[in-house]
């Protein structure tokens, strides 16, 4: 009976370690995804002056985004992020 209980404790410890490793992995992947505002700022800082002055289509902006913003981006979220960035620069 003690052997059986010891095996159960060992199994619980292994499951706990797996759960902790999974939490750590999701936490590190969350840090890799950049905020939409950060991505837009980096995009516009990397462009030459002539590119900044021309009108941009929403599809062009989305093509430069990474992560979930590229696959699941709505124009409204991008416009809101652009407004936040320009308001911060105006202050």
HTML snippet that shows the backbone in 3Dmol.js (N, CA, C, O; Angstrom):
<script src="https://3Dmol.org/build/3Dmol-min.js"></script>
<div id="view" style="width:600px;height:400px;position:relative"></div>
<script>
const pdb = `
ATOM      1  N   UNK A   1       0.814  -1.189   0.000  1.00  0.00           N
ATOM      2  CA  UNK A   1       0.000   0.000   0.000  1.00  0.00           C
ATOM      3  C   UNK A   1       0.865   1.263   0.000  1.00  0.00           C
ATOM      4  O   UNK A   1       0.543   2.229  -0.692  1.00  0.00           O
ATOM      5  N   UNK A   2       1.939   1.266   0.755  1.00  0.00           N
ATOM      6  CA  UNK A   2       2.822   2.436   0.799  1.00  0.00           C
ATOM      7  C   UNK A   2       3.480   2.680  -0.560  1.00  0.00           C
ATOM      8  O   UNK A   2       3.683   3.823  -0.969  1.00  0.00           O
ATOM      9  N   UNK A   3       3.802   1.607  -1.239  1.00  0.00           N
ATOM     10  CA  UNK A   3       4.404   1.724  -2.558  1.00  0.00           C
ATOM     11  C   UNK A   3       3.434   2.397  -3.539  1.00  0.00           C
ATOM     12  O   UNK A   3       3.832   3.238  -4.345  1.00  0.00           O
ATOM     13  N   UNK A   4       2.174   2.016  -3.455  1.00  0.00           N
ATOM     14  CA  UNK A   4       1.140   2.597  -4.305  1.00  0.00           C
ATOM     15  C   UNK A   4       0.986   4.093  -4.027  1.00  0.00           C
ATOM     16  O   UNK A   4       0.891   4.890  -4.961  1.00  0.00           O
ATOM     17  N   UNK A   5       0.961   4.471  -2.764  1.00  0.00           N
ATOM     18  CA  UNK A   5       0.838   5.883  -2.385  1.00  0.00           C
ATOM     19  C   UNK A   5       2.069   6.664  -2.832  1.00  0.00           C
ATOM     20  O   UNK A   5       1.952   7.803  -3.283  1.00  0.00           O
ATOM     21  N   UNK A   6       3.234   6.062  -2.712  1.00  0.00           N
ATOM     22  CA  UNK A   6       4.456   6.726  -3.159  1.00  0.00           C
ATOM     23  C   UNK A   6       4.411   6.973  -4.670  1.00  0.00           C
ATOM     24  O   UNK A   6       4.847   8.023  -5.141  1.00  0.00           O
ATOM     25  N   UNK A   7       3.893   6.020  -5.418  1.00  0.00           N
ATOM     26  CA  UNK A   7       3.760   6.191  -6.870  1.00  0.00           C
ATOM     27  C   UNK A   7       2.770   7.302  -7.202  1.00  0.00           C
ATOM     28  O   UNK A   7       2.983   8.066  -8.143  1.00  0.00           O
ATOM     29  N   UNK A   8       1.700   7.392  -6.437  1.00  0.00           N
ATOM     30  CA  UNK A   8       0.735   8.472  -6.654  1.00  0.00           C
ATOM     31  C   UNK A   8       1.360   9.838  -6.394  1.00  0.00           C
ATOM     32  O   UNK A   8       1.155  10.776  -7.165  1.00  0.00           O
ATOM     33  N   UNK A   9       2.127   9.950  -5.302  1.00  0.00           N
ATOM     34  CA  UNK A   9       2.817  11.208  -5.017  1.00  0.00           C
ATOM     35  C   UNK A   9       3.802  11.567  -6.133  1.00  0.00           C
ATOM     36  O   UNK A   9       3.901  12.724  -6.543  1.00  0.00           O
ATOM     37  N   UNK A  10       4.516  10.567  -6.609  1.00  0.00           N
ATOM     38  CA  UNK A  10       5.468  10.796  -7.697  1.00  0.00           C
ATOM     39  C   UNK A  10       4.735  11.267  -8.955  1.00  0.00           C
ATOM     40  O   UNK A  10       5.200  12.174  -9.645  1.00  0.00           O
ATOM     41  N   UNK A  11       3.602  10.655  -9.248  1.00  0.00           N
ATOM     42  CA  UNK A  11       2.802  11.045 -10.412  1.00  0.00           C
ATOM     43  C   UNK A  11       2.300  12.493 -10.260  1.00  0.00           C
ATOM     44  O   UNK A  11       2.331  13.261 -11.221  1.00  0.00           O
ATOM     45  N   UNK A  12       1.847  12.858  -9.075  1.00  0.00           N
ATOM     46  CA  UNK A  12       1.389  14.224  -8.824  1.00  0.00           C
ATOM     47  C   UNK A  12       2.525  15.233  -8.976  1.00  0.00           C
ATOM     48  O   UNK A  12       2.321  16.314  -9.529  1.00  0.00           O
ATOM     49  N   UNK A  13       3.707  14.895  -8.495  1.00  0.00           N
ATOM     50  CA  UNK A  13       4.851  15.783  -8.634  1.00  0.00           C
ATOM     51  C   UNK A  13       5.226  15.971 -10.101  1.00  0.00           C
ATOM     52  O   UNK A  13       5.548  17.081 -10.526  1.00  0.00           O
ATOM     53  N   UNK A  14       5.183  14.876 -10.881  1.00  0.00           N
ATOM     54  CA  UNK A  14       5.485  14.968 -12.311  1.00  0.00           C
ATOM     55  C   UNK A  14       4.467  15.847 -13.035  1.00  0.00           C
ATOM     56  O   UNK A  14       4.834  16.667 -13.877  1.00  0.00           O
ATOM     57  N   UNK A  15       3.195  15.674 -12.706  1.00  0.00           N
ATOM     58  CA  UNK A  15       2.148  16.493 -13.322  1.00  0.00           C
ATOM     59  C   UNK A  15       2.310  17.962 -12.940  1.00  0.00           C
ATOM     60  O   UNK A  15       2.087  18.848 -13.766  1.00  0.00           O
ATOM     61  N   UNK A  16       2.696  18.221 -11.701  1.00  0.00           N
ATOM     62  CA  UNK A  16       2.916  19.592 -11.253  1.00  0.00           C
ATOM     63  C   UNK A  16       4.081  20.230 -12.008  1.00  0.00           C
ATOM     64  O   UNK A  16       4.004  21.398 -12.390  1.00  0.00           O
ATOM     65  N   UNK A  17       5.144  19.484 -12.224  1.00  0.00           N
ATOM     66  CA  UNK A  17       6.282  19.994 -12.982  1.00  0.00           C
ATOM     67  C   UNK A  17       5.894  20.286 -14.431  1.00  0.00           C
ATOM     68  O   UNK A  17       6.316  21.295 -14.996  1.00  0.00           O
ATOM     69  N   UNK A  18       5.096  19.411 -15.030  1.00  0.00           N
ATOM     70  CA  UNK A  18       4.630  19.647 -16.405  1.00  0.00           C
ATOM     71  C   UNK A  18       3.782  20.910 -16.479  1.00  0.00           C
ATOM     72  O   UNK A  18       3.915  21.697 -17.415  1.00  0.00           O
ATOM     73  N   UNK A  19       2.913  21.103 -15.497  1.00  0.00           N
ATOM     74  CA  UNK A  19       2.051  22.279 -15.460  1.00  0.00           C
ATOM     75  C   UNK A  19       2.878  23.553 -15.308  1.00  0.00           C
ATOM     76  O   UNK A  19       2.596  24.558 -15.961  1.00  0.00           O
ATOM     77  N   UNK A  20       3.898  23.517 -14.448  1.00  0.00           N
ATOM     78  CA  UNK A  20       4.761  24.683 -14.268  1.00  0.00           C
ATOM     79  C   UNK A  20       5.535  24.991 -15.542  1.00  0.00           C
ATOM     80  O   UNK A  20       5.687  26.156 -15.910  1.00  0.00           O
ATOM     81  N   UNK A  21       6.023  23.961 -16.215  1.00  0.00           N
ATOM     82  CA  UNK A  21       6.751  24.162 -17.476  1.00  0.00           C
ATOM     83  C   UNK A  21       5.837  24.754 -18.538  1.00  0.00           C
ATOM     84  O   UNK A  21       6.265  25.614 -19.308  1.00  0.00           O
ATOM     85  N   UNK A  22       4.585  24.307 -18.592  1.00  0.00           N
ATOM     86  CA  UNK A  22       3.635  24.840 -19.571  1.00  0.00           C
ATOM     87  C   UNK A  22       3.320  26.301 -19.270  1.00  0.00           C
ATOM     88  O   UNK A  22       3.208  27.110 -20.190  1.00  0.00           O
ATOM     89  N   UNK A  23       3.174  26.646 -17.993  1.00  0.00           N
ATOM     90  CA  UNK A  23       2.935  28.049 -17.618  1.00  0.00           C
ATOM     91  C   UNK A  23       4.112  28.932 -17.995  1.00  0.00           C
ATOM     92  O   UNK A  23       3.933  30.040 -18.502  1.00  0.00           O
ATOM     93  N   UNK A  24       5.315  28.434 -17.745  1.00  0.00           N
ATOM     94  CA  UNK A  24       6.509  29.207 -18.086  1.00  0.00           C
ATOM     95  C   UNK A  24       6.598  29.418 -19.592  1.00  0.00           C
ATOM     96  O   UNK A  24       6.964  30.502 -20.047  1.00  0.00           O
ATOM     97  N   UNK A  25       6.268  28.398 -20.360  1.00  0.00           N
ATOM     98  CA  UNK A  25       6.342  28.513 -21.818  1.00  0.00           C
ATOM     99  C   UNK A  25       5.321  29.516 -22.333  1.00  0.00           C
ATOM    100  O   UNK A  25       5.649  30.309 -23.215  1.00  0.00           O
ATOM    101  N   UNK A  26       4.100  29.513 -21.819  1.00  0.00           N
ATOM    102  CA  UNK A  26       3.104  30.475 -22.279  1.00  0.00           C
ATOM    103  C   UNK A  26       3.475  31.882 -21.844  1.00  0.00           C
ATOM    104  O   UNK A  26       3.205  32.841 -22.567  1.00  0.00           O
ATOM    105  N   UNK A  27       4.087  32.023 -20.676  1.00  0.00           N
ATOM    106  CA  UNK A  27       4.497  33.352 -20.219  1.00  0.00           C
ATOM    107  C   UNK A  27       5.582  33.921 -21.120  1.00  0.00           C
ATOM    108  O   UNK A  27       5.566  35.115 -21.420  1.00  0.00           O
ATOM    109  N   UNK A  28       6.523  33.094 -21.556  1.00  0.00           N
ATOM    110  CA  UNK A  28       7.586  33.597 -22.422  1.00  0.00           C
ATOM    111  C   UNK A  28       7.064  33.894 -23.815  1.00  0.00           C
ATOM    112  O   UNK A  28       7.539  34.836 -24.448  1.00  0.00           O
ATOM    113  N   UNK A  29       6.102  33.125 -24.319  1.00  0.00           N
ATOM    114  CA  UNK A  29       5.564  33.427 -25.647  1.00  0.00           C
ATOM    115  C   UNK A  29       4.734  34.690 -25.618  1.00  0.00           C
ATOM    116  O   UNK A  29       4.658  35.391 -26.627  1.00  0.00           O
ATOM    117  N   UNK A  30       4.112  35.004 -24.499  1.00  0.00           N
ATOM    118  CA  UNK A  30       3.369  36.261 -24.408  1.00  0.00           C
ATOM    119  C   UNK A  30       4.301  37.454 -24.486  1.00  0.00           C
ATOM    120  O   UNK A  30       3.920  38.493 -25.026  1.00  0.00           O
ATOM    121  N   UNK A  31       5.501  37.336 -23.968  1.00  0.00           N
ATOM    122  CA  UNK A  31       6.444  38.438 -24.006  1.00  0.00           C
ATOM    123  C   UNK A  31       6.977  38.676 -25.416  1.00  0.00           C
ATOM    124  O   UNK A  31       7.388  39.790 -25.739  1.00  0.00           O
ATOM    125  N   UNK A  32       6.976  37.650 -26.253  1.00  0.00           N
ATOM    126  CA  UNK A  32       7.510  37.781 -27.600  1.00  0.00           C
ATOM    127  C   UNK A  32       6.587  38.623 -28.475  1.00  0.00           C
ATOM    128  O   UNK A  32       7.066  39.373 -29.325  1.00  0.00           O
ATOM    129  N   UNK A  33       5.291  38.516 -28.286  1.00  0.00           N
ATOM    130  CA  UNK A  33       4.335  39.257 -29.095  1.00  0.00           C
ATOM    131  C   UNK A  33       4.385  40.727 -28.686  1.00  0.00           C
ATOM    132  O   UNK A  33       4.174  41.072 -27.523  1.00  0.00           O
ATOM    133  N   UNK A  34       4.666  41.579 -29.660  1.00  0.00           N
ATOM    134  CA  UNK A  34       4.752  43.010 -29.378  1.00  0.00           C
ATOM    135  C   UNK A  34       3.372  43.643 -29.458  1.00  0.00           C
ATOM    136  O   UNK A  34       2.485  43.161 -30.162  1.00  0.00           O
ATOM    137  N   UNK A  35       3.216  44.709 -28.736  1.00  0.00           N
ATOM    138  CA  UNK A  35       1.980  45.461 -28.794  1.00  0.00           C
ATOM    139  C   UNK A  35       1.821  46.079 -30.180  1.00  0.00           C
ATOM    140  O   UNK A  35       2.801  46.333 -30.880  1.00  0.00           O
ATOM    141  N   UNK A  36       0.589  46.311 -30.554  1.00  0.00           N
ATOM    142  CA  UNK A  36       0.298  46.894 -31.852  1.00  0.00           C
ATOM    143  C   UNK A  36       0.934  48.275 -31.981  1.00  0.00           C
ATOM    144  O   UNK A  36       1.487  48.610 -33.029  1.00  0.00           O
ATOM    145  N   UNK A  37       0.856  49.067 -30.929  1.00  0.00           N
ATOM    146  CA  UNK A  37       1.452  50.405 -30.977  1.00  0.00           C
ATOM    147  C   UNK A  37       2.961  50.335 -31.188  1.00  0.00           C
ATOM    148  O   UNK A  37       3.521  51.117 -31.956  1.00  0.00           O
ATOM    149  N   UNK A  38       3.613  49.407 -30.514  1.00  0.00           N
ATOM    150  CA  UNK A  38       5.056  49.245 -30.640  1.00  0.00           C
ATOM    151  C   UNK A  38       5.427  48.852 -32.059  1.00  0.00           C
ATOM    152  O   UNK A  38       6.398  49.366 -32.614  1.00  0.00           O
ATOM    153  N   UNK A  39       4.667  47.954 -32.642  1.00  0.00           N
ATOM    154  CA  UNK A  39       4.949  47.532 -34.008  1.00  0.00           C
ATOM    155  C   UNK A  39       4.779  48.685 -34.994  1.00  0.00           C
ATOM    156  O   UNK A  39       5.579  48.840 -35.917  1.00  0.00           O
ATOM    157  N   UNK A  40       3.741  49.491 -34.798  1.00  0.00           N
ATOM    158  CA  UNK A  40       3.521  50.627 -35.699  1.00  0.00           C
ATOM    159  C   UNK A  40       4.624  51.673 -35.553  1.00  0.00           C
ATOM    160  O   UNK A  40       5.092  52.221 -36.551  1.00  0.00           O
ATOM    161  N   UNK A  41       5.038  51.949 -34.332  1.00  0.00           N
ATOM    162  CA  UNK A  41       6.119  52.920 -34.117  1.00  0.00           C
ATOM    163  C   UNK A  41       7.400  52.444 -34.781  1.00  0.00           C
ATOM    164  O   UNK A  41       8.073  53.217 -35.462  1.00  0.00           O
ATOM    165  N   UNK A  42       7.745  51.160 -34.585  1.00  0.00           N
ATOM    166  CA  UNK A  42       8.960  50.631 -35.195  1.00  0.00           C
ATOM    167  C   UNK A  42       8.882  50.665 -36.712  1.00  0.00           C
ATOM    168  O   UNK A  42       9.882  50.930 -37.380  1.00  0.00           O
ATOM    169  N   UNK A  43       7.699  50.398 -37.261  1.00  0.00           N
ATOM    170  CA  UNK A  43       7.529  50.451 -38.716  1.00  0.00           C
ATOM    171  C   UNK A  43       7.783  51.848 -39.240  1.00  0.00           C
ATOM    172  O   UNK A  43       8.545  52.027 -40.191  1.00  0.00           O
ATOM    173  N   UNK A  44       7.155  52.842 -38.632  1.00  0.00           N
ATOM    174  CA  UNK A  44       7.291  54.204 -39.140  1.00  0.00           C
ATOM    175  C   UNK A  44       8.681  54.789 -38.881  1.00  0.00           C
ATOM    176  O   UNK A  44       9.142  55.637 -39.645  1.00  0.00           O
ATOM    177  N   UNK A  45       9.341  54.355 -37.832  1.00  0.00           N
ATOM    178  CA  UNK A  45      10.713  54.820 -37.599  1.00  0.00           C
ATOM    179  C   UNK A  45      11.704  54.220 -38.588  1.00  0.00           C
ATOM    180  O   UNK A  45      12.758  54.801 -38.844  1.00  0.00           O
ATOM    181  N   UNK A  46      11.371  53.071 -39.138  1.00  0.00           N
ATOM    182  CA  UNK A  46      12.289  52.415 -40.076  1.00  0.00           C
ATOM    183  C   UNK A  46      12.118  52.897 -41.515  1.00  0.00           C
ATOM    184  O   UNK A  46      12.929  52.561 -42.378  1.00  0.00           O
ATOM    185  N   UNK A  47      11.079  53.676 -41.780  1.00  0.00           N
ATOM    186  CA  UNK A  47      10.803  54.108 -43.156  1.00  0.00           C
ATOM    187  C   UNK A  47      11.494  55.428 -43.479  1.00  0.00           C
ATOM    188  O   UNK A  47      11.679  56.264 -42.594  1.00  0.00           O
ATOM    189  N   UNK A  48      11.881  55.624 -44.755  1.00  0.00           N
ATOM    190  CA  UNK A  48      12.423  56.927 -45.166  1.00  0.00           C
ATOM    191  C   UNK A  48      11.315  57.983 -45.194  1.00  0.00           C
ATOM    192  O   UNK A  48      10.129  57.655 -45.160  1.00  0.00           O
ATOM    193  N   UNK A  49      11.713  59.230 -45.256  1.00  0.00           N
ATOM    194  CA  UNK A  49      10.777  60.353 -45.181  1.00  0.00           C
ATOM    195  C   UNK A  49       9.738  60.315 -46.307  1.00  0.00           C
ATOM    196  O   UNK A  49       8.567  60.614 -46.071  1.00  0.00           O
ATOM    197  N   UNK A  50      10.147  59.957 -47.512  1.00  0.00           N
ATOM    198  CA  UNK A  50       9.216  59.917 -48.644  1.00  0.00           C
ATOM    199  C   UNK A  50       8.121  58.876 -48.434  1.00  0.00           C
ATOM    200  O   UNK A  50       6.973  59.104 -48.815  1.00  0.00           O
ATOM    201  N   UNK A  51       8.457  57.752 -47.841  1.00  0.00           N
ATOM    202  CA  UNK A  51       7.463  56.710 -47.562  1.00  0.00           C
ATOM    203  C   UNK A  51       6.478  57.155 -46.481  1.00  0.00           C
ATOM    204  O   UNK A  51       5.306  56.779 -46.514  1.00  0.00           O
ATOM    205  N   UNK A  52       6.943  57.939 -45.546  1.00  0.00           N
ATOM    206  CA  UNK A  52       6.062  58.396 -44.469  1.00  0.00           C
ATOM    207  C   UNK A  52       5.001  59.366 -44.973  1.00  0.00           C
ATOM    208  O   UNK A  52       3.888  59.399 -44.448  1.00  0.00           O
ATOM    209  N   UNK A  53       5.338  60.142 -45.973  1.00  0.00           N
ATOM    210  CA  UNK A  53       4.443  61.187 -46.459  1.00  0.00           C
ATOM    211  C   UNK A  53       3.330  60.658 -47.369  1.00  0.00           C
ATOM    212  O   UNK A  53       2.305  61.321 -47.531  1.00  0.00           O
ATOM    213  N   UNK A  54       3.510  59.502 -47.951  1.00  0.00           N
ATOM    214  CA  UNK A  54       2.508  58.997 -48.890  1.00  0.00           C
ATOM    215  C   UNK A  54       1.338  58.370 -48.136  1.00  0.00           C
ATOM    216  O   UNK A  54       1.504  57.939 -46.995  1.00  0.00           O
ATOM    217  N   UNK A  55       0.158  58.313 -48.754  1.00  0.00           N
ATOM    218  CA  UNK A  55      -0.991  57.650 -48.112  1.00  0.00           C
ATOM    219  C   UNK A  55      -0.777  56.146 -48.019  1.00  0.00           C
ATOM    220  O   UNK A  55      -0.203  55.528 -48.916  1.00  0.00           O
ATOM    221  N   UNK A  56      -1.238  55.583 -46.943  1.00  0.00           N
ATOM    222  CA  UNK A  56      -1.079  54.144 -46.712  1.00  0.00           C
ATOM    223  C   UNK A  56      -2.439  53.465 -46.755  1.00  0.00           C
ATOM    224  O   UNK A  56      -3.423  54.002 -46.246  1.00  0.00           O
ATOM    225  N   UNK A  57      -2.494  52.286 -47.360  1.00  0.00           N
ATOM    226  CA  UNK A  57      -3.685  51.454 -47.316  1.00  0.00           C
ATOM    227  C   UNK A  57      -3.628  50.576 -46.071  1.00  0.00           C
ATOM    228  O   UNK A  57      -2.550  50.259 -45.569  1.00  0.00           O
ATOM    229  N   UNK A  58      -4.784  50.194 -45.589  1.00  0.00           N
ATOM    230  CA  UNK A  58      -4.840  49.357 -44.397  1.00  0.00           C
ATOM    231  C   UNK A  58      -4.150  48.008 -44.642  1.00  0.00           C
ATOM    232  O   UNK A  58      -3.506  47.475 -43.739  1.00  0.00           O
ATOM    233  N   UNK A  59      -4.280  47.455 -45.849  1.00  0.00           N
ATOM    234  CA  UNK A  59      -3.648  46.174 -46.168  1.00  0.00           C
ATOM    235  C   UNK A  59      -2.131  46.279 -46.095  1.00  0.00           C
ATOM    236  O   UNK A  59      -1.461  45.320 -45.713  1.00  0.00           O
ATOM    237  N   UNK A  60      -1.587  47.429 -46.454  1.00  0.00           N
ATOM    238  CA  UNK A  60      -0.136  47.616 -46.370  1.00  0.00           C
ATOM    239  C   UNK A  60       0.332  47.606 -44.919  1.00  0.00           C
ATOM    240  O   UNK A  60       1.363  47.017 -44.593  1.00  0.00           O
ATOM    241  N   UNK A  61      -0.429  48.261 -44.059  1.00  0.00           N
ATOM    242  CA  UNK A  61      -0.062  48.275 -42.643  1.00  0.00           C
ATOM    243  C   UNK A  61      -0.146  46.871 -42.052  1.00  0.00           C
ATOM    244  O   UNK A  61       0.742  46.451 -41.310  1.00  0.00           O
ATOM    245  N   UNK A  62      -1.200  46.157 -42.376  1.00  0.00           N
ATOM    246  CA  UNK A  62      -1.392  44.809 -41.831  1.00  0.00           C
ATOM    247  C   UNK A  62      -0.281  43.884 -42.301  1.00  0.00           C
ATOM    248  O   UNK A  62       0.147  43.009 -41.548  1.00  0.00           O
ATOM    249  N   UNK A  63       0.194  44.056 -43.528  1.00  0.00           N
ATOM    250  CA  UNK A  63       1.246  43.169 -44.038  1.00  0.00           C
ATOM    251  C   UNK A  63       2.562  43.345 -43.280  1.00  0.00           C
ATOM    252  O   UNK A  63       3.402  42.445 -43.287  1.00  0.00           O
ATOM    253  N   UNK A  64       2.748  44.492 -42.627  1.00  0.00           N
ATOM    254  CA  UNK A  64       3.978  44.738 -41.861  1.00  0.00           C
ATOM    255  C   UNK A  64       3.876  44.300 -40.405  1.00  0.00           C
ATOM    256  O   UNK A  64       4.874  44.327 -39.686  1.00  0.00           O
ATOM    257  N   UNK A  65       2.692  43.897 -39.959  1.00  0.00           N
ATOM    258  CA  UNK A  65       2.506  43.521 -38.568  1.00  0.00           C
ATOM    259  C   UNK A  65       2.877  42.068 -38.340  1.00  0.00           C
ATOM    260  O   UNK A  65       2.856  41.252 -39.262  1.00  0.00           O
ATOM    261  N   UNK A  66       3.217  41.759 -37.098  1.00  0.00           N
ATOM    262  CA  UNK A  66       3.599  40.403 -36.714  1.00  0.00           C
ATOM    263  C   UNK A  66       2.579  39.816 -35.766  1.00  0.00           C
ATOM    264  O   UNK A  66       1.771  40.529 -35.171  1.00  0.00           O
ATOM    265  N   UNK A  67       2.631  38.510 -35.637  1.00  0.00           N
ATOM    266  CA  UNK A  67       1.835  37.814 -34.639  1.00  0.00           C
ATOM    267  C   UNK A  67       0.353  37.848 -34.932  1.00  0.00           C
ATOM    268  O   UNK A  67      -0.069  37.821 -36.088  1.00  0.00           O
ATOM    269  N   UNK A  68      -0.427  37.907 -33.879  1.00  0.00           N
ATOM    270  CA  UNK A  68      -1.875  37.831 -34.034  1.00  0.00           C
ATOM    271  C   UNK A  68      -2.439  39.053 -34.738  1.00  0.00           C
ATOM    272  O   UNK A  68      -3.534  38.985 -35.296  1.00  0.00           O
ATOM    273  N   UNK A  69      -1.709  40.184 -34.726  1.00  0.00           N
ATOM    274  CA  UNK A  69      -2.211  41.394 -35.356  1.00  0.00           C
ATOM    275  C   UNK A  69      -2.255  41.251 -36.871  1.00  0.00           C
ATOM    276  O   UNK A  69      -3.055  41.911 -37.535  1.00  0.00           O
ATOM    277  N   UNK A  70      -1.401  40.392 -37.421  1.00  0.00           N
ATOM    278  CA  UNK A  70      -1.403  40.202 -38.866  1.00  0.00           C
ATOM    279  C   UNK A  70      -2.564  39.327 -39.295  1.00  0.00           C
ATOM    280  O   UNK A  70      -3.172  39.583 -40.334  1.00  0.00           O
ATOM    281  N   UNK A  71      -2.881  38.316 -38.534  1.00  0.00           N
ATOM    282  CA  UNK A  71      -3.939  37.401 -38.928  1.00  0.00           C
ATOM    283  C   UNK A  71      -5.309  37.829 -38.427  1.00  0.00           C
ATOM    284  O   UNK A  71      -6.322  37.527 -39.057  1.00  0.00           O
ATOM    285  N   UNK A  72      -5.349  38.519 -37.313  1.00  0.00           N
ATOM    286  CA  UNK A  72      -6.631  38.847 -36.690  1.00  0.00           C
ATOM    287  C   UNK A  72      -6.721  40.334 -36.392  1.00  0.00           C
ATOM    288  O   UNK A  72      -7.053  40.729 -35.275  1.00  0.00           O
ATOM    289  N   UNK A  73      -6.426  41.155 -37.385  1.00  0.00           N
ATOM    290  CA  UNK A  73      -6.440  42.595 -37.132  1.00  0.00           C
ATOM    291  C   UNK A  73      -7.663  43.216 -37.781  1.00  0.00           C
ATOM    292  O   UNK A  73      -7.996  42.927 -38.930  1.00  0.00           O
ATOM    293  N   UNK A  74      -8.310  44.058 -37.033  1.00  0.00           N
ATOM    294  CA  UNK A  74      -9.422  44.804 -37.595  1.00  0.00           C
ATOM    295  C   UNK A  74      -8.940  46.224 -37.845  1.00  0.00           C
ATOM    296  O   UNK A  74      -8.125  46.746 -37.084  1.00  0.00           O
ATOM    297  N   UNK A  75      -9.431  46.847 -38.895  1.00  0.00           N
ATOM    298  CA  UNK A  75      -9.015  48.232 -39.176  1.00  0.00           C
ATOM    299  C   UNK A  75      -9.282  49.171 -38.009  1.00  0.00           C
ATOM    300  O   UNK A  75      -8.528  50.121 -37.792  1.00  0.00           O
ATOM    301  N   UNK A  76     -10.339  48.917 -37.262  1.00  0.00           N
ATOM    302  CA  UNK A  76     -10.664  49.775 -36.133  1.00  0.00           C
ATOM    303  C   UNK A  76      -9.567  49.741 -35.079  1.00  0.00           C
ATOM    304  O   UNK A  76      -9.203  50.782 -34.533  1.00  0.00           O
ATOM    305  N   UNK A  77      -9.034  48.552 -34.785  1.00  0.00           N
ATOM    306  CA  UNK A  77      -7.974  48.446 -33.783  1.00  0.00           C
ATOM    307  C   UNK A  77      -6.706  49.153 -34.250  1.00  0.00           C
ATOM    308  O   UNK A  77      -6.017  49.792 -33.455  1.00  0.00           O
ATOM    309  N   UNK A  78      -6.401  49.037 -35.532  1.00  0.00           N
ATOM    310  CA  UNK A  78      -5.206  49.695 -36.067  1.00  0.00           C
ATOM    311  C   UNK A  78      -5.366  51.208 -36.012  1.00  0.00           C
ATOM    312  O   UNK A  78      -4.431  51.920 -35.645  1.00  0.00           O
ATOM    313  N   UNK A  79      -6.541  51.698 -36.373  1.00  0.00           N
ATOM    314  CA  UNK A  79      -6.788  53.149 -36.327  1.00  0.00           C
ATOM    315  C   UNK A  79      -6.709  53.654 -34.893  1.00  0.00           C
ATOM    316  O   UNK A  79      -6.135  54.713 -34.639  1.00  0.00           O
ATOM    317  N   UNK A  80      -7.277  52.909 -33.957  1.00  0.00           N
ATOM    318  CA  UNK A  80      -7.207  53.319 -32.550  1.00  0.00           C
ATOM    319  C   UNK A  80      -5.762  53.358 -32.066  1.00  0.00           C
ATOM    320  O   UNK A  80      -5.376  54.267 -31.332  1.00  0.00           O
ATOM    321  N   UNK A  81      -4.967  52.380 -32.473  1.00  0.00           N
ATOM    322  CA  UNK A  81      -3.552  52.360 -32.083  1.00  0.00           C
ATOM    323  C   UNK A  81      -2.811  53.535 -32.697  1.00  0.00           C
ATOM    324  O   UNK A  81      -1.981  54.159 -32.036  1.00  0.00           O
ATOM    325  N   UNK A  82      -3.103  53.842 -33.951  1.00  0.00           N
ATOM    326  CA  UNK A  82      -2.456  54.996 -34.597  1.00  0.00           C
ATOM    327  C   UNK A  82      -2.830  56.294 -33.889  1.00  0.00           C
ATOM    328  O   UNK A  82      -1.984  57.172 -33.717  1.00  0.00           O
ATOM    329  N   UNK A  83      -4.069  56.419 -33.484  1.00  0.00           N
ATOM    330  CA  UNK A  83      -4.489  57.623 -32.755  1.00  0.00           C
ATOM    331  C   UNK A  83      -3.767  57.746 -31.418  1.00  0.00           C
ATOM    332  O   UNK A  83      -3.336  58.833 -31.035  1.00  0.00           O
ATOM    333  N   UNK A  84      -3.637  56.624 -30.713  1.00  0.00           N
ATOM    334  CA  UNK A  84      -2.925  56.660 -29.431  1.00  0.00           C
ATOM    335  C   UNK A  84      -1.468  57.071 -29.630  1.00  0.00           C
ATOM    336  O   UNK A  84      -0.921  57.837 -28.836  1.00  0.00           O
ATOM    337  N   UNK A  85      -0.839  56.561 -30.692  1.00  0.00           N
ATOM    338  CA  UNK A  85       0.568  56.879 -30.952  1.00  0.00           C
ATOM    339  C   UNK A  85       0.707  58.361 -31.302  1.00  0.00           C
ATOM    340  O   UNK A  85       1.597  59.038 -30.789  1.00  0.00           O
ATOM    341  N   UNK A  86      -0.172  58.867 -32.178  1.00  0.00           N
ATOM    342  CA  UNK A  86      -0.050  60.275 -32.575  1.00  0.00           C
ATOM    343  C   UNK A  86      -0.406  61.218 -31.438  1.00  0.00           C
ATOM    344  O   UNK A  86       0.165  62.304 -31.340  1.00  0.00           O
ATOM    345  N   UNK A  87      -1.347  60.823 -30.568  1.00  0.00           N
ATOM    346  CA  UNK A  87      -1.663  61.658 -29.410  1.00  0.00           C
ATOM    347  C   UNK A  87      -0.486  61.700 -28.439  1.00  0.00           C
ATOM    348  O   UNK A  87      -0.202  62.746 -27.854  1.00  0.00           O
ATOM    349  N   UNK A  88       0.187  60.593 -28.268  1.00  0.00           N
ATOM    350  CA  UNK A  88       1.348  60.559 -27.378  1.00  0.00           C
ATOM    351  C   UNK A  88       2.474  61.408 -27.926  1.00  0.00           C
ATOM    352  O   UNK A  88       3.181  62.066 -27.163  1.00  0.00           O
ATOM    353  N   UNK A  89       2.652  61.404 -29.249  1.00  0.00           N
ATOM    354  CA  UNK A  89       3.710  62.225 -29.858  1.00  0.00           C
ATOM    355  C   UNK A  89       3.368  63.706 -29.796  1.00  0.00           C
ATOM    356  O   UNK A  89       4.272  64.535 -29.696  1.00  0.00           O
ATOM    357  N   UNK A  90       2.094  64.059 -29.851  1.00  0.00           N
ATOM    358  CA  UNK A  90       1.675  65.457 -29.831  1.00  0.00           C
ATOM    359  C   UNK A  90       1.876  66.095 -28.467  1.00  0.00           C
ATOM    360  O   UNK A  90       1.994  67.317 -28.372  1.00  0.00           O
ATOM    361  N   UNK A  91       1.918  65.304 -27.422  1.00  0.00           N
ATOM    362  CA  UNK A  91       2.068  65.836 -26.059  1.00  0.00           C
ATOM    363  C   UNK A  91       3.456  66.186 -25.792  1.00  0.00           C
ATOM    364  O   UNK A  91       3.777  66.649 -24.698  1.00  0.00           O
TER     365      UNK A  91
END
`;
const viewer = $3Dmol.createViewer("view");
viewer.addModel(pdb, "pdb");
viewer.setStyle({}, {cartoon: {color: "spectrum"}});
viewer.zoomTo();
viewer.render();
</script>
